[in-house]
Each structure stands twice: as structure tokens, then as C-alpha cells.
């Protein structure tokens, strides 16, 4: 059995450090640790990378501190609309969903799309219909709306300047299992003050997520509009495959690619088939955690600039 590695993120953002109190930092780290542990245990007992990334992302979707599932950011209309994608590096199959308002765990629906649907991406009403057909129960929209996000939303409505601020913090995971398979999953409530129907990079293959056993698995976070235009997750793949860069340099390259024209926050976690790790961002905050086999887990939210 080969090396196994679990690597997750809970979003990258450029923000005033004082906006994250020590209590919030501790709670975020606890949430990251729990998600990491959930995924890591699956890998540790010989489970699949796909199950591990799904479990880790579900844990953060269920934790209202993260902007995915419960705790997702509001659209300007006051709804929570979520999206997610998952990709299997062994088969290159994927499942993606967007425009969700009633799905507790978007990543679980993305997995069902991957495994049970003839398509690779479902959105809005069709995605909900498919969820029902697969036996998922719909969640009351009030479940997703937390007081913290409601307050943010009210502030945005009242303050024109904040309307263009891009607060965000998606969740994602990449894993290498003992069978040598890579997988990735990403899930988000999107960005602050988004319009109804806005779709981000988290559900876009090659934008916010990409996995291919031969080369890498990557999950991105940051300003979705520019991440998908820079095709950041696929850029990690391309730099490693064609320029033979290390995974760390490939992820750095993807954080920087066309950064002059496509300005905004970018954060990327990535793994190569040998289990080498990359955690790169251009932000001061990047909530992230990893654990390699039985080694001590790493958890942090600050980036050294
Ligand atoms: N990338 C996400 C989006 O644009 C937001 C984030 O990563 O925080 O929807």
C-alpha cells in the first residue's frame, strides 16, 4: 500500500487580521481539524480518496463557520445559493452542481451526479429534481441562513461601498489514497453580495477543481470570477505535466498566472501522485490543514507574506 495524504482548505481571503478574533481563529482551527480527521481516518483505514474528500468537505459544509452548505453567504436577494464539484483522478469522472437552495450537502449531490447521472453538471431546478429522484430530502432554506451571514448581508444592502467588496471563503479537499488514487472536491456559498444565479469557480472543472491520477489534484479558493478565467486548477496540472514543475512551483505559477489582468484573491491546495503538497495563495489568510500518514497534523490560517 502506498503513501496517503489528506489536505483541506477553508478559504483564502485578504482581510484585516483584526477581523478574526482569537476565539474565531480557535473555532476555525477546530473546524479544520475535525474535517481533516474525518477524511484522514478514511484514508488511514485504506478507504478511497473520493470518500475522504467528500467526508472532509461535508464536515465543513455542516459547520456554519465555513461558507459552504450551512453558513453560506447570501445573494443580494437574501437567499443562500450553493455549488460544488467533485472529481475522481483515477477515472477522470466528475460531478458538479450549482444554484442549490435546498441541498444540505452539495458535495454529496455532486458525487451522485458523478456516479448516477449521464451528465456531469446539473444546475438549479434540475439539480433539485435529480436530488429528489436519488432519494435526498430537501432542506428548509432557513437551515442555511446563519445570523452572522444575515448581518453581513444587511450591511451590504445598506452600504453601497460594501456591495462591491468580495468577502468569501470556500471549502475544498484533495487526497491521495493508499491505492495511489487522487481526488478533489470543492464547495461554496459563493462571494459576498453576489447576484442571484451567479456561478463561481468551485463547481467548474479546471477552474476551482481538477484531479488526474497522472499529474495532480487541486482545489482553489478566492475570487471565483478570475479563478475560472485563469483556469487555475488546470494551470497547476498544465505546469506540472508540460513544464515538469514541482507541485509547489506549479501551484505558485497558477496563483500568479495572468495576475496582472485577472486581479483578485487566489488560494490553491494541490497534491501530486507522490504525495507532495502545495499550499499557495496571494492572501494573508488561508485556512488550511493537512496530514501525511501518521505524522502530526498541520493546521493554520495565516500566511506569511
Ligand atoms: N471561489 C469562491 C467563489 O468565487 C469563493 C471562495 O473561494 O471563497 O464562489
Boltz pocket constraint, residues with backbone or C-beta under 6 A from the ligand:
constraints:
  - pocket:
      binder: B
      contacts: [[A, 11], [A, 12], [A, 167], [A, 168], [A, 169], [A, 170], [A, 171], [A, 188], [A, 189], [A, 190], [A, 191], [A, 199], [A, 200], [A, 201], [A, 202], [A, 208], [A, 220], [A, 221], [A, 222], [A, 223], [A, 224], [A, 225], [A, 227]]
      max_distance: 6.0
